[in-house]
Amino acid sequence: MEKPVGKEEAKRIIEAVLFVTPKPLLIEGLNKVLKLGNKAIREIIEGLKNEYEKERRSFQIVEIAQGFQICTLPVYAPWLKKIAKREREEKLSSAALETLSIVAYRQPVTRADIEVIRGVEVGGILKLLLEKGLIRIAGRKETLGRPLIYRTTSHFLQYFGLRSLNDLPKLETSAKADV
């Protein structure tokens, strides 16, 4: 039988896991391993966030895509770009962004629904967004032909720095009819 983890050891474990995990870490996932309860784990993460801020660290813990992740502070981005010499992530075209916004605000949505709104064929763009992991096939619509329906993914939330879909900018009343 495993020995229960103390709060200080749990803090170090959570910090280590956040440090090495490239995707946002869910509290529920940590709780399955540490068995401290979601509330206690959230308190530990909040404590770490405050500690980093108080110590003026170059990184922070951010809540993103319904989980938590360690990220560098934006002020250090220019330095990281110079030193890391990483390949820049390919930017999305305006057509891809338009299609993605329709999926985000109208989900679940079919290809035909998107094409009616955009007025152009979007098969290639949907394929690109699927490959990038920004959208996923969420099933089939229970109508004639049973077309595929699309939804955004947690990677979409991460890509745009959102905690949840509720963080999407609110549409203006006149814009809702267009999107």
DASULJO-V719055 format. One record per pair of residues at least 6 apart in sequence whose ideal C-beta (glycine too) atoms are under 7 Angstrom apart, sorted by the first residue. I is the first residue (numbers start at 0). J is the second residue. D is the distance in whole Angstrom. If there is no record, write none. Layout:
# DASULJO-V719055
<<I,J,D> <I,J,D>>
This chain:
# DASULJO-V719055
<<4,12,7> <4,33,6> <6,43,7> <9,33,5> <9,35,6> <9,43,6> <10,43,5> <10,46,7> <10,47,7> <12,33,7> <13,29,6> <13,40,7> <13,43,6> <13,44,6> <13,47,7> <14,47,6> <16,24,6> <17,24,6> <17,60,6> <17,67,6> <17,68,7> <17,69,5> <18,69,6> <23,63,5> <23,64,4> <23,65,7> <23,66,3> <23,67,6> <23,68,5> <23,157,6> <24,66,5> <24,67,5> <24,68,7> <25,65,7> <25,66,5> <26,37,5> <26,40,5> <26,41,6> <27,37,7> <29,40,5> <30,36,7> <30,37,5> <30,40,6> <33,40,7> <44,60,6> <44,67,6> <47,60,6> <48,59,7> <48,60,5> <51,58,7> <51,59,6> <51,60,7> <52,59,7> <57,71,6> <57,72,6> <57,75,6> <58,69,6> <58,70,6> <58,71,5> <58,72,7> <59,70,6> <59,72,6> <60,67,6> <60,69,6> <61,68,6> <61,70,5> <62,162,5> <63,156,7> <63,157,6> <63,160,6> <63,162,6> <64,153,4> <64,156,4> <64,157,4> <65,153,7> <65,162,7> <65,163,6> <71,79,6> <91,99,7> <94,124,6> <95,124,5> <95,127,6> <95,128,6> <97,117,6> <98,113,6> <98,117,7> <98,121,5> <98,124,5> <98,125,7> <98,128,7> <99,128,6> <99,133,6> <99,134,7> <100,178,7> <101,108,6> <101,113,5> <101,116,6> <101,117,7> <101,178,6> <102,108,6> <102,134,5> <102,149,5> <102,151,6> <103,151,5> <103,164,7> <103,167,6> <104,167,7> <104,170,6> <104,178,6> <105,112,7> <106,149,7> <106,150,5> <106,151,6> <107,137,5> <107,148,4> <107,149,7> <107,150,5> <108,148,6> <108,149,6> <109,140,6> <109,146,4> <109,147,7> <109,148,6> <110,121,6> <110,122,7> <110,125,6> <110,146,6> <110,147,7> <111,146,6> <113,121,5> <114,120,6> <114,121,6> <116,178,7> <125,149,7> <128,134,5> <132,152,6> <132,154,4> <133,151,7> <133,152,6> <133,154,6> <133,155,5> <133,158,6> <134,149,5> <134,150,7> <134,151,6> <134,152,6> <134,155,7> <135,150,6> <135,152,5> <136,147,5> <136,149,6> <137,148,5> <137,149,6> <137,150,4> <138,148,6> <139,145,4> <139,146,7> <139,147,6> <139,148,7> <140,146,5> <140,148,5> <156,163,7> <161,167,7> <170,178,6>>
